Amino acid sequence: MIEISPPDRRVLAHWFPTGSPGPATIGEHVLATGIGRWWADQPVQPSMVAVSCAGHVVLRGSPQKLTPGVLAPLAGNRVEAPAPFLPALGAAFDRLTPWERMIWTLQCEPRPVIVPRTVTVRRLEPADADAVDALGPDASWLSAGWGGPRGLSMSGHAWGAVGRGGRILAVTCTFFRGSRYEDVAVYAVPDRRDHRLALACVASLCADIRARGRTPGWNCSVHNRAGRLLAWTAGFRLVREYVHYAAGSPVSRERLSA
């Protein structure tokens, strides 16, 4: 695939139906923020288009003219694609691992939570960028869709539980922002995960999303028990399930031609 310029919203709606929770928000997020990349099999009248951001790819179109080598730029990502693409994806990468996912939307009020007096739950500001960065590599995925810690802190779409000295103990943000739904992501430092600070942050962010006229969404692995419990406690309820695929390294040219 080759990288292409961002499409306008009419073209986006043709390839990626908008206004629904889950993977559909990725194209809208990339178009709105400019963070991410667009791909196609050819620059004019493509038969397939992909959008990638923060390690996630949504692939749409027709695989009829597809050869495995075309998909090589999507290596290392988690790819959501219709079933007809699976044979080509399987041939293009040395491994293709299915991940069962769950999509939730906010439908109930969150359970109340008491925040310790030493902690403030608030919207993150540009001055919090260093504190976000200090969360380390384990939390780097959280800000990837905003261009990194500084972009996340400046986005206006992140809330944190901030302790004394400005240390962030838990943070939640809009991971992908769609026109009707905003996917919520959350991270809590390992030594504070039993203090329910993540729930307090999620509740504040969800109120913020609702004030913008959108509905909070939640996307997690079927096997992420802690994520599912937090989603339920915060008022989210299951809408549907789907599968995306972790793509490994591209298959070598020698193997493709063998």
C-alpha positions in Angstrom: 0.0 0.0 0.0 1.1 3.6 -0.5 0.5 6.6 1.7 -2.1 9.0 0.5 -3.4 12.4 1.5 -6.3 12.6 3.9 -9.6 12.3 2.2 -12.4 14.7 2.7 -15.3 13.7 4.9 -17.5 12.6 2.0 -14.9 10.2 0.8 -14.3 9.1 4.4 -18.0 8.2 4.9 -17.9 6.1 1.7 -15.0 3.9 3.0 -15.6 4.1 6.8 -19.2 4.6 7.9 -19.1 7.3 10.7 -21.1 7.9 13.8 -20.7 4.5 15.5 -18.5 3.3 18.4 -15.4 1.2 18.1 -13.1 1.1 15.2 -15.2 3.5 13.1 -13.9 6.3 15.3 -10.3 5.9 14.1 -10.8 7.5 10.7 -12.7 10.4 12.2 -10.0 10.9 14.8 -7.2 11.0 12.3 -9.1 13.3 10.0 -9.8 15.7 12.9 -6.4 15.7 14.5 -4.0 15.0 11.6 -2.3 12.3 13.8 -2.2 9.1 11.8 -1.7 7.9 8.2 -3.9 7.0 5.3 -3.1 4.2 2.9 -4.4 2.9 -0.4 -3.5 0.2 -3.0 -3.2 3.0 -5.6 -3.4 6.8 -5.6 -6.4 7.1 -8.0 -9.6 5.1 -7.7 -8.2 2.7 -5.1 -10.0 -0.6 -4.5 -9.0 -0.6 -0.8 -8.1 2.1 1.8 -6.7 1.8 5.3 -6.3 4.3 8.1 -3.7 3.8 10.9 -3.2 5.5 14.3 -1.7 4.5 17.6 -1.0 1.0 16.4 -4.5 0.4 15.1 -5.5 0.0 11.5 -9.0 -0.2 9.9 -8.9 -1.7 6.4 -11.8 -1.4 4.0 -12.6 -2.0 0.3 -12.3 -5.1 -1.9 -9.4 -7.6 -1.6 -10.0 -9.0 -5.1 -6.8 -7.4 -6.6 -4.8 -7.8 -3.4 -1.4 -9.4 -3.3 0.3 -10.1 0.1 3.2 -7.7 -0.5 0.8 -4.8 -0.8 -0.1 -5.1 2.9 3.5 -5.0 4.2 3.2 -1.3 5.5 0.6 -2.5 8.0 3.0 -4.8 9.8 3.2 -4.5 13.6 -0.3 -3.1 13.9 -3.7 -4.5 15.1 -5.8 -4.7 12.0 -9.6 -4.6 11.8 -10.9 -5.8 8.4 -13.8 -7.6 6.9 -13.6 -11.4 6.7 -12.7 -11.5 2.9 -9.4 -9.8 3.7 -8.2 -12.6 6.1 -6.6 -14.9 3.6 -4.5 -12.1 2.2 -3.6 -10.9 5.7 -2.6 -14.4 6.7 -0.4 -14.7 3.7 1.2 -11.3 4.1 2.6 -11.7 7.6 4.6 -14.3 9.5 1.9 -14.4 12.1 -1.7 -13.1 12.4 -3.0 -13.3 16.0 -6.8 -12.8 16.6 -7.8 -10.7 19.5 -11.4 -10.8 20.6 -12.7 -7.4 21.5 -15.7 -5.8 23.2 -17.4 -2.5 22.5 -19.3 -0.8 25.2 -21.2 2.5 25.5 -22.1 4.5 28.5 -25.7 3.7 29.5 -25.8 4.1 33.3 -24.5 6.4 35.9 -21.1 5.5 37.4 -20.9 4.2 41.0 -19.8 7.0 43.3 -16.2 7.1 44.5 -14.5 9.0 47.3 -11.2 10.6 46.3 -8.5 11.1 49.0 -8.0 14.7 50.1 -4.4 14.5 48.9 -5.5 13.8 45.3 -7.2 16.2 42.8 -9.1 14.9 39.8 -8.9 17.5 37.0 -8.5 18.1 33.3 -4.9 17.9 32.3 -3.1 21.0 31.1 0.0 21.6 28.9 2.1 21.9 32.1 1.3 18.3 32.9 3.2 17.0 29.9 6.3 16.0 31.9 4.1 14.2 34.5 2.4 12.2 31.7 5.8 11.4 30.2 7.0 10.2 33.7 4.4 7.5 33.6 6.9 5.6 31.5 6.8 3.2 28.5 4.0 1.2 29.9 1.6 4.2 29.5 3.0 5.5 26.2 0.2 3.8 24.2 -2.3 6.1 26.0 -1.0 9.3 24.4 0.0 7.8 21.0 -3.2 9.0 19.3 -2.5 12.6 20.4 1.2 12.6 19.3 2.7 11.9 22.7 2.5 13.3 26.2 2.6 16.9 25.2 -0.2 16.5 22.6 -2.3 14.6 25.1 -1.8 17.2 27.8 -2.8 20.0 25.4 -5.7 18.1 23.8 -8.3 19.1 26.5 -9.5 15.5 26.3 -7.6 14.0 29.2 -8.3 13.9 33.0 -6.0 12.8 35.7 -5.9 12.0 39.4 -3.0 14.3 40.5 -1.3 13.8 43.8 1.0 16.0 45.8 4.0 17.3 43.8 2.1 17.0 40.5 2.5 13.2 40.2 -0.2 11.6 38.1 -1.6 8.5 39.8 -4.3 7.7 37.2 -5.2 9.2 33.8 -8.0 8.7 31.3 -8.5 10.3 27.9 -10.4 10.1 24.7 -8.4 7.6 22.8 -10.1 8.1 19.5 -12.6 11.0 18.9 -15.5 10.4 16.6 -18.4 12.6 15.5 -20.9 10.8 17.8 -18.7 8.6 20.1 -15.4 9.1 21.9 -13.5 5.9 22.9 -12.3 6.1 26.5 -8.8 4.8 27.6 -7.4 4.7 31.1 -4.2 4.0 32.9 -3.4 3.8 36.6 0.1 3.5 38.1 0.6 0.0 39.5 0.8 1.0 43.2 -2.5 2.9 43.1 -4.8 0.6 41.1 -6.8 -0.4 44.2 -7.7 3.2 45.1 -10.5 3.6 42.5 -8.8 6.7 41.2 -9.3 5.4 37.6 -13.0 5.3 38.2 -13.0 8.9 39.4 -11.1 10.0 36.3 -13.4 8.0 33.9 -16.5 9.5 35.5 -15.1 13.1 35.0 -14.1 12.4 31.4 -17.5 10.9 30.6 -19.2 13.9 32.0 -17.0 16.0 29.8 -17.7 13.9 26.7 -21.5 14.2 27.3 -21.1 18.0 27.7 -19.6 18.0 24.2 -22.8 16.2 22.9 -21.1 12.9 22.3 -21.4 9.4 23.9 -18.5 7.7 25.7 -17.5 4.4 24.3 -15.2 1.7 25.7 -13.1 -0.8 23.7 -11.2 -3.6 25.4 -10.1 -7.2 25.1 -12.5 -10.0 26.1 -9.7 -11.3 28.3 -9.2 -7.9 30.1 -11.1 -8.7 33.2 -10.0 -5.5 35.1 -11.0 -3.4 32.1 -14.4 -5.0 31.8 -15.0 -4.5 35.6 -14.0 -0.9 35.4 -16.2 -0.3 32.4 -19.2 -1.9 34.1 -18.6 0.1 37.3 -18.4 3.3 35.3 -21.8 2.7 33.7 -20.8 1.2 30.4 -22.7 -1.7 29.0 -21.8 -4.2 26.2 -23.0 -3.3 22.6 -21.2 -5.9 20.5 -18.0 -7.9 20.0 -15.6 -8.1 17.1 -12.1 -9.4 16.3 -9.0 -7.6 15.2 -5.7 -9.2 14.3 -2.2 -8.4 15.5 0.0 -8.5 12.4 3.6 -9.7 12.7 6.5 -9.1 10.3 6.0 -9.1 6.5 6.6 -12.4 4.9 9.9 -12.4 2.9 9.9 -11.9 -0.8 11.6 -15.3 -1.2 8.8 -17.0 0.6 6.1 -15.1 -1.4 7.7 -16.1 -4.7 8.4 -19.8 -3.7 
